[in-house]
Amino acid sequence: MKFTSYEVPVGYTLQKCPKPPIIKDGEITEETRKSEYFTDDIVKYSCNPGFHITGSDESRCTERTWLAAPQCSDISCSPPPEIENGVLTGKKKDQYASGDKVRYRCNNGYAFEKKTNDKSEAICEETQWKSIPVCRKIGEPCGPAPVVQYGDYLGPKQNYYKSGYTMQYKCPNFYKTEGETSVRCENGVWGDPPVCLEPCTANAKDMKENNIDFKWIAGNKLYSEHDDEMEFRCIYGFEISNQTHLRVKCKRGVILYPKCIKIGSCLLSQSTMKQQNIYLNRSSEISNGETVTFECYEKMVPENVLQATCVNGKLDYPKCLFAEKCKSAPEVQNGKLKGEQNQGGYDSGSTVEFECDPQHVLSGPISVKCERGQWSDLPQCLKPCKIFTKDLNARNVELISPEDEHIYENGDEVDFKCKTGFKNINSGNPLKGECNDGKMKYPKCFQGCRMVLKTSKHQSNSIEFVPLKNIHE
């Protein structure tokens, strides 16, 4: 199996991870060993001979931290147990490796129970002794015959049966018998009785819910033995993606009915959704033309949109990715974060809010969002303006109300007037200035002379001449 780094979306930068942890009595497998590791990389471990992995054999790097590495546990066994009416043969050791076997023998007048896989041996399997033999007294009688669910035995009902007695069993009609129908009592132990496997009943109600009916027979009910096949067909106007799904087997009384959907509809694939890290809490059938919105698994974010539309039986599933955290809240010039900084970082999808310093004006969103380790567009805190005498003199203007001279916020308008001896070239418009991110836009007045042109006895027009050097200042 080849392990590779996580697929990185365009514009998304993975963080470098430290070296993966070293484990006692084990090592990283060759196929996952690399010189450098990044976010979402996986390493796989294997244990030295005589040890085995406890839990998962993998560790993943998230947020520059490796998740808990596995441990290698000793799988040797302590000395084998003593058995009743028998003894261990050979020399006993202090420790046994997994896979080691030991042999026993029964005392005189006793024999090994035949139910044991190897009637004289026990085996060490990862710290535990298995298949420990049992010695039974030869000729010891058995107690009551074993009970079989759904079935019955055909011999007499007694409290005790002699060693060597054989009991016959039978299952009801339509129940399939698994195992031997003859069970023998031997040295006080009954052999394994058979199992009666339940039949299935296909009925009209269940078929209607799945939009199917029988393919080869008429009727609305069918009895079938365990492991027998039943074949269905879709009713008119419905279809199924794979015709082989219409042939199913009875499994101990359970029928996994195939489901037919309306022609053109889509049937949700649980395996595909799991692979894409998404889920949808609704019925599995989506009508043709219907749009649904999926959801991401916890701590994941959508690669693109989460909506998908069923088009003639086809559905393009969205995909979710592991969400990288934002390490800290961003900084906004002339502003500050509302509340305290989260020292543990910010999950993808979380938001923070900002506020501006006094007399600064917020421009843009008040809150920003962490998306895959990156913050969305930040707001601006626009600076205030202050009026200076030198700027007024340079433009031959003054405040209408000198006592109003103070700091103006972004967007504020200020009323001006020309100084004595200077004129407003647009005499019909008021002199106004505006604060724009710390810079005041001032109006300007000019020197000039005024000439009155009389056109009639009752009318006069005035023309104001302004020297060219003043106009182009």
C-alpha positions as CSV (number, residue, x, y, z in Angstrom):
1,M,0.0,0.0,0.0
2,K,1.5,3.4,-1.0
3,F,0.9,6.3,1.4
4,T,1.1,9.8,-0.1
5,S,0.6,13.3,1.2
6,Y,-2.9,14.7,1.3
7,E,-4.2,16.2,-1.9
8,V,-3.7,20.0,-1.7
9,P,-6.3,22.4,-3.1
10,V,-5.1,25.3,-5.3
11,G,-4.0,28.2,-3.1
12,Y,-3.8,26.1,0.0
13,T,-0.4,25.8,1.8
14,L,0.4,22.8,4.0
15,Q,2.3,23.2,7.2
16,K,5.5,21.3,7.8
17,C,5.4,18.7,10.5
18,P,8.2,17.6,12.9
19,K,9.7,14.1,12.7
20,P,7.1,11.4,13.7
21,P,7.5,9.8,17.1
22,I,9.7,6.8,17.7
23,I,8.0,3.8,19.4
24,K,9.6,1.1,21.6
25,D,10.0,-2.3,20.1
26,G,8.8,-1.1,16.7
27,E,9.6,1.2,13.7
28,I,8.0,3.2,10.9
29,T,7.4,1.1,7.8
30,E,9.6,1.6,4.8
31,E,6.8,2.8,2.5
32,T,5.8,5.6,4.8
33,R,9.3,6.8,5.8
34,K,10.2,10.2,4.3
35,S,12.7,13.0,4.9
36,E,10.0,15.6,5.4
37,Y,6.4,15.5,6.5
38,F,3.5,17.9,6.1
39,T,-0.1,18.4,7.4
40,D,-2.3,15.2,6.9
41,D,0.7,13.0,6.2
42,I,0.3,9.4,7.6
43,V,3.0,7.1,8.9
44,K,2.5,3.4,9.5
45,Y,4.3,1.4,12.2
46,S,5.3,-2.3,12.5
47,C,6.5,-4.1,15.6
48,N,9.6,-6.2,16.2
49,P,9.2,-10.1,16.3
50,G,7.5,-11.1,19.5
51,F,5.4,-7.9,19.8
52,H,2.2,-6.7,18.2
53,I,0.5,-3.3,17.7
54,T,-2.0,-2.1,20.3
55,G,-4.8,-0.2,18.6
56,S,-4.3,1.5,15.2
57,D,-0.9,1.0,13.4
58,E,-1.0,4.6,12.0
59,S,-0.4,8.1,13.2
60,R,-1.5,11.3,11.3
61,C,0.0,14.8,11.5
62,T,-2.6,17.5,12.2
63,E,-1.7,21.2,13.0
64,R,2.0,20.3,13.2
65,T,1.3,17.7,15.9
66,W,1.4,13.9,15.5
67,L,-1.6,12.1,16.9
68,A,-0.9,9.4,19.5
69,A,1.5,6.8,18.1
70,P,0.7,3.1,18.6
71,Q,2.5,0.9,21.1
72,C,4.1,-2.5,20.6
73,S,3.1,-5.0,23.3
74,D,4.8,-8.2,24.3
75,I,2.9,-11.2,23.0
76,S,4.7,-13.9,24.8
77,C,2.8,-16.2,27.2
78,S,3.5,-17.1,30.8
79,P,3.9,-20.9,31.7
80,P,0.9,-23.0,30.6
81,P,-1.9,-23.8,33.0
82,E,-2.4,-27.1,34.9
83,I,-5.4,-29.2,33.8
84,E,-7.7,-31.3,35.9
85,N,-7.1,-35.1,35.6
86,G,-4.1,-34.5,33.4
87,V,-0.4,-33.4,33.3
88,L,1.9,-31.4,31.1
89,T,4.5,-33.4,29.2
90,G,8.0,-32.1,28.6
91,K,10.0,-29.4,30.5
92,K,8.1,-26.3,31.5
93,K,9.7,-22.9,30.5
94,D,9.4,-19.5,32.1
95,Q,8.2,-17.8,28.9
96,Y,6.7,-19.0,25.6
97,A,6.6,-17.1,22.3
98,S,3.3,-16.6,20.4
99,G,2.8,-19.8,18.3
100,D,4.5,-22.2,20.8
101,K,2.7,-25.4,21.6
102,V,2.7,-27.6,24.7
103,R,1.4,-31.2,25.0
104,Y,-0.6,-32.8,27.8
105,R,-1.6,-36.4,28.7
106,C,-4.6,-37.6,30.7
107,N,-4.4,-39.7,33.9
108,N,-5.4,-43.4,33.8
109,G,-9.1,-43.8,33.3
110,Y,-9.5,-40.4,31.5
111,A,-9.5,-39.4,27.9
112,F,-9.3,-36.1,26.0
113,E,-12.5,-34.4,25.1
114,K,-13.1,-34.7,21.4
115,K,-14.4,-31.1,21.0
116,T,-10.8,-29.8,21.4
117,N,-9.2,-29.0,18.0
118,D,-6.0,-30.9,18.9
119,K,-7.0,-33.0,21.9
120,S,-3.6,-33.1,23.5
121,E,-2.1,-29.7,22.7
122,A,-2.5,-26.1,23.8
123,I,-1.1,-23.1,21.8
124,C,0.2,-19.7,22.9
125,E,-1.6,-16.9,20.9
126,E,-0.6,-13.4,21.8
127,T,-0.2,-13.7,25.6
128,Q,-3.1,-16.2,25.9
129,W,-3.2,-20.0,26.0
130,K,-5.8,-21.4,23.6
131,S,-7.3,-24.8,22.9
132,I,-6.4,-26.1,26.4
133,P,-7.4,-29.8,26.4
134,V,-9.9,-31.3,28.9
135,C,-9.6,-34.8,30.3
136,R,-12.9,-36.6,30.8
137,K,-13.6,-39.7,32.8
138,I,-14.0,-42.7,30.4
139,G,-17.7,-43.9,30.3
140,E,-19.1,-40.9,32.3
141,P,-22.8,-40.4,31.4
142,C,-24.2,-37.1,29.9
143,G,-26.8,-34.8,31.2
144,P,-30.0,-33.7,29.3
145,A,-29.7,-33.6,25.5
146,P,-28.8,-30.2,24.0
147,V,-31.7,-27.9,23.1
148,V,-31.9,-26.7,19.4
149,Q,-33.7,-23.4,18.6
150,Y,-36.7,-24.1,16.3
151,G,-35.9,-27.8,16.3
152,D,-36.4,-30.9,18.5
153,Y,-34.8,-34.2,19.2
154,L,-36.5,-37.5,18.5
155,G,-35.3,-39.7,21.4
156,P,-36.6,-40.0,25.0
157,K,-36.3,-37.1,27.4
158,Q,-34.1,-38.1,30.3
159,N,-31.9,-36.5,32.9
160,Y,-28.9,-38.8,32.1
161,Y,-27.8,-40.7,29.0
162,K,-25.1,-43.4,28.9
163,S,-21.8,-42.7,27.2
164,G,-22.1,-43.8,23.5
165,Y,-25.8,-42.9,23.2
166,T,-26.8,-41.1,19.9
167,M,-29.6,-38.6,19.7
168,Q,-31.4,-37.7,16.5
169,Y,-32.6,-34.1,15.7
170,K,-35.0,-32.7,13.2
171,C,-35.8,-29.1,12.0
172,P,-39.4,-27.9,11.0
173,N,-40.5,-27.6,7.4
174,F,-38.8,-24.9,5.4
175,Y,-36.0,-24.7,8.0
176,K,-32.6,-25.8,6.7
177,T,-30.5,-28.1,8.9
178,E,-26.8,-27.1,9.4
179,G,-24.6,-29.6,11.0
180,E,-25.0,-33.3,12.0
181,T,-28.5,-34.5,12.8
182,S,-27.0,-37.3,15.0
183,V,-25.4,-36.1,18.3
184,R,-23.4,-38.6,20.4
185,C,-22.7,-38.6,24.1
186,E,-19.1,-39.5,24.8
187,N,-17.5,-39.5,28.3
188,G,-20.0,-37.1,29.7
189,V,-20.0,-34.6,26.8
190,W,-22.5,-34.2,24.0
191,G,-21.3,-33.4,20.5
192,D,-22.4,-30.2,18.8
193,P,-26.1,-30.3,17.9
194,P,-27.4,-29.0,14.5
195,V,-28.7,-25.5,13.8
196,C,-32.1,-24.9,12.3
197,L,-31.7,-22.0,9.9
198,E,-34.8,-19.8,9.5
199,P,-36.7,-19.5,6.2
200,C,-37.8,-16.2,4.5
201,T,-41.2,-14.9,3.5
202,A,-41.3,-12.4,0.7
203,N,-44.6,-10.4,1.0
204,A,-46.5,-7.8,-0.9
205,K,-46.0,-5.0,1.6
206,D,-42.2,-5.1,1.5
207,M,-42.1,-5.5,-2.3
208,K,-44.4,-2.4,-2.7
209,E,-42.1,-0.3,-0.5
210,N,-39.2,-1.2,-2.8
211,N,-41.1,-0.9,-6.1
212,I,-40.6,-4.5,-7.1
213,D,-42.6,-7.7,-7.7
214,F,-41.7,-11.4,-8.4
215,K,-40.1,-12.0,-11.8
216,W,-41.1,-15.6,-12.5
217,I,-44.2,-16.3,-10.4
218,A,-47.6,-14.7,-9.8
219,G,-48.8,-13.9,-6.3
220,N,-47.9,-11.7,-3.4
221,K,-46.1,-14.2,-1.1
222,L,-43.2,-16.6,-1.4
223,Y,-41.5,-18.9,1.2
224,S,-37.9,-19.6,0.7
225,E,-35.3,-21.7,2.6
226,H,-32.1,-20.2,3.9
227,D,-29.5,-19.6,1.1
228,D,-32.1,-20.0,-1.6
229,E,-32.3,-17.3,-4.3
230,M,-35.3,-15.1,-5.2
231,E,-35.5,-13.0,-8.3
232,F,-37.5,-9.8,-8.6
233,R,-38.2,-7.2,-11.2
234,C,-38.9,-3.4,-11.1
235,I,-42.5,-2.3,-11.5
236,Y,-43.5,-0.1,-14.5
237,G,-41.8,3.4,-14.4
238,F,-39.0,2.3,-12.1
239,E,-35.5,1.1,-12.7
240,I,-32.3,-0.2,-10.9
241,S,-28.7,0.6,-11.7
242,N,-27.6,-3.0,-11.7
243,Q,-29.9,-5.9,-12.8
244,T,-27.9,-8.4,-10.8
245,H,-29.2,-6.7,-7.6
246,L,-32.6,-8.0,-8.4
247,R,-31.4,-11.5,-7.5
248,V,-31.1,-12.0,-3.7
249,K,-30.6,-14.8,-1.2
250,C,-32.5,-15.6,1.9
251,K,-30.2,-15.2,4.9
252,R,-31.6,-16.8,8.1
253,G,-35.1,-15.3,7.7
254,V,-33.8,-11.9,6.4
255,I,-34.3,-10.7,2.8
256,L,-32.2,-7.7,1.7
257,Y,-34.7,-6.4,-0.8
258,P,-33.4,-4.6,-3.9
259,K,-34.9,-1.1,-4.3
260,C,-36.0,0.3,-7.7
261,I,-36.3,4.0,-8.1
262,K,-38.2,6.2,-10.6
263,I,-36.7,6.3,-14.0
264,G,-34.2,9.3,-14.0
265,S,-33.9,9.5,-10.2
266,C,-30.6,9.0,-8.3
267,L,-30.0,6.6,-5.5
268,L,-27.5,7.8,-2.9
269,S,-24.4,5.8,-2.5
270,Q,-23.3,5.5,1.1
271,S,-19.8,4.3,0.1
272,T,-19.3,7.3,-2.2
273,M,-20.5,9.7,0.5
274,K,-18.1,8.2,3.0
275,Q,-15.2,8.5,0.5
276,Q,-16.1,12.2,-0.1
277,N,-16.4,12.9,3.6
278,I,-20.1,14.0,3.3
279,Y,-23.5,12.9,4.5
280,L,-27.2,13.7,3.9
281,N,-29.9,13.2,6.4
282,R,-32.8,12.1,4.2
283,S,-34.2,9.2,2.2
284,S,-31.8,7.6,-0.3
285,E,-33.8,8.5,-3.4
286,I,-33.4,11.9,-5.2
287,S,-35.9,12.8,-7.9
288,N,-34.7,13.8,-11.3
289,G,-33.9,17.5,-11.3
290,E,-34.0,17.8,-7.5
291,T,-31.1,19.6,-5.8
292,V,-29.9,18.6,-2.4
293,T,-27.4,20.1,0.0
294,F,-24.9,17.8,1.7
295,E,-23.0,18.3,4.9
296,C,-19.3,17.8,5.8
297,Y,-18.0,15.5,8.5
298,E,-16.9,17.3,11.7
299,K,-13.8,19.5,11.4
300,M,-14.0,19.4,7.5
301,V,-14.8,22.0,5.0
302,P,-16.2,21.9,1.5
303,E,-13.8,21.8,-1.4
304,N,-16.4,23.8,-3.5
305,V,-20.1,24.0,-3.1
306,L,-22.1,21.3,-1.2
307,Q,-25.1,21.3,-3.5
308,A,-25.7,18.6,-6.2
309,T,-28.5,18.1,-8.6
310,C,-29.8,14.7,-9.9
311,V,-29.7,14.7,-13.7
312,N,-31.1,11.7,-15.5
313,G,-29.8,9.3,-12.8
314,K,-26.4,10.9,-12.3
315,L,-25.3,12.8,-9.3
316,D,-21.9,14.6,-9.0
317,Y,-21.1,14.3,-5.3
318,P,-19.3,17.2,-3.6
319,K,-16.2,16.7,-1.5
320,C,-15.0,17.9,1.9
321,L,-11.4,18.2,3.1
322,F,-9.7,18.3,6.4
323,A,-9.9,21.9,7.7
324,E,-6.6,23.6,8.6
325,K,-6.9,26.0,11.6
326,C,-5.8,29.6,11.6
327,K,-3.0,30.0,14.1
328,S,-4.0,33.4,15.4
329,A,-6.4,36.3,14.6
330,P,-5.2,38.8,12.0
331,E,-4.1,42.3,12.8
332,V,-6.0,45.4,11.5
333,Q,-4.1,48.7,11.4
334,N,-5.7,51.3,13.7
335,G,-8.1,48.6,15.0
336,K,-8.3,45.8,17.5
337,L,-9.9,42.4,18.0
338,K,-13.2,42.3,20.0
339,G,-12.6,40.0,22.9
340,E,-9.5,38.0,23.7
341,Q,-7.2,36.2,21.3
342,N,-7.8,32.4,21.2
343,Q,-4.4,30.9,22.1
344,G,-5.4,27.5,20.6
345,G,-6.0,28.9,17.2
346,Y,-9.3,29.1,15.2
347,D,-11.1,26.3,13.5
348,S,-12.0,26.7,9.8
349,G,-15.4,28.3,9.6
350,S,-15.1,30.3,12.8
351,T,-15.2,34.1,12.7
352,V,-13.8,37.0,14.7
353,E,-14.9,40.7,14.9
354,F,-13.0,43.9,15.0
355,E,-13.5,47.5,16.2
356,C,-11.6,50.6,15.2
357,D,-9.6,53.0,17.4
358,P,-11.4,56.2,18.5
359,Q,-12.3,58.6,15.7
360,H,-11.4,56.0,13.1
361,V,-14.2,54.7,10.8
362,L,-14.6,51.0,9.9
363,S,-14.7,50.2,6.2
364,G,-15.5,46.6,5.0
365,P,-16.8,43.6,7.0
366,I,-16.9,43.9,10.8
367,S,-16.2,40.1,11.0
368,V,-13.7,37.9,9.1
369,K,-13.8,34.2,8.6
370,C,-11.1,31.5,8.9
371,E,-11.2,29.3,5.8
372,R,-8.7,26.4,5.4
373,G,-6.0,28.2,7.5
374,Q,-6.5,31.6,5.7
375,W,-8.6,34.7,6.8
376,S,-11.1,36.3,4.5
377,D,-10.7,40.0,3.4
378,L,-10.0,42.2,6.4
379,P,-11.7,45.5,7.1
380,Q,-10.0,48.9,7.1
381,C,-10.0,51.5,9.9
382,L,-9.9,54.8,8.0
383,K,-7.9,57.6,9.7
384,P,-9.4,61.0,10.8
385,C,-8.3,64.4,9.4
386,K,-6.9,67.5,11.2
387,I,-7.0,70.9,9.7
388,F,-3.7,72.9,9.8
389,T,-3.3,76.7,9.4
390,K,-0.6,76.3,6.7
391,D,-2.9,74.2,4.5
392,L,-5.6,76.9,4.9
393,N,-3.2,79.7,3.9
394,A,-1.9,77.7,0.9
395,R,-5.4,77.6,-0.5
396,N,-6.6,81.1,0.6
397,V,-9.5,79.7,2.7
398,E,-10.6,79.8,6.3
399,L,-13.1,78.0,8.4
400,I,-16.5,79.7,8.5
401,S,-16.5,79.0,12.3
402,P,-12.9,79.0,13.5
403,E,-14.1,77.6,16.8
404,D,-15.1,74.4,14.9
405,E,-11.5,73.6,14.1
406,H,-10.9,70.0,15.4
407,I,-10.4,66.5,14.2
408,Y,-12.8,65.2,11.5
409,E,-13.7,61.6,10.9
410,N,-13.5,59.9,7.5
411,G,-16.4,61.1,5.3
412,D,-17.1,64.3,7.3
413,E,-17.7,67.5,5.3
414,V,-16.4,70.9,6.4
415,D,-17.6,74.4,5.4
416,F,-15.0,77.0,4.3
417,K,-15.0,80.6,3.0
418,C,-12.5,82.6,1.0
419,K,-10.2,84.9,2.8
420,T,-10.6,88.6,2.3
421,G,-9.4,89.6,-1.1
422,F,-9.9,86.2,-2.6
423,K,-12.8,84.8,-4.6
424,N,-14.5,81.4,-5.2
425,I,-14.2,80.7,-9.0
426,N,-17.5,78.8,-8.8
427,S,-19.4,81.5,-6.9
428,G,-22.7,79.6,-7.2
429,N,-21.4,76.6,-5.2
430,P,-20.5,76.5,-1.5
431,L,-16.9,75.9,-0.4
432,K,-16.7,72.5,1.1
433,G,-14.0,70.0,2.0
434,E,-14.1,66.3,2.8
435,C,-12.0,64.0,5.0
436,N,-10.8,60.9,3.1
437,D,-8.7,58.4,5.2
438,G,-6.6,61.0,7.0
439,K,-6.4,63.5,4.1
440,M,-8.6,66.6,3.9
441,K,-9.7,67.7,0.4
442,Y,-9.6,71.5,0.6
443,P,-11.4,74.0,-1.8
444,K,-9.3,76.9,-3.2
445,C,-9.9,80.6,-3.6
446,F,-8.2,82.9,-6.1
447,Q,-7.3,86.6,-6.6
448,G,-9.0,88.5,-9.5
449,C,-10.9,91.6,-10.6
450,R,-14.5,92.0,-11.4
451,M,-16.0,93.8,-14.4
452,V,-19.7,94.7,-14.9
453,L,-21.0,94.4,-18.4
454,K,-24.3,96.3,-18.9
455,T,-26.4,94.9,-21.8
456,S,-29.5,97.1,-21.3
457,K,-31.0,99.7,-19.1
458,H,-32.4,97.2,-16.7
459,Q,-29.9,94.2,-17.0
460,S,-26.3,93.8,-16.2
461,N,-23.9,90.8,-16.3
462,S,-20.7,90.5,-14.3
463,I,-17.6,88.8,-15.5
464,E,-14.8,87.9,-13.1
465,F,-11.3,87.7,-14.5
466,V,-8.8,85.5,-12.8
467,P,-5.1,85.6,-13.6
468,L,-3.9,82.4,-15.3
469,K,-1.3,81.8,-12.7
470,N,-4.0,81.5,-10.1
471,I,-6.2,79.1,-12.1
472,H,-3.4,76.6,-12.6
473,E,-2.2,76.5,-9.1
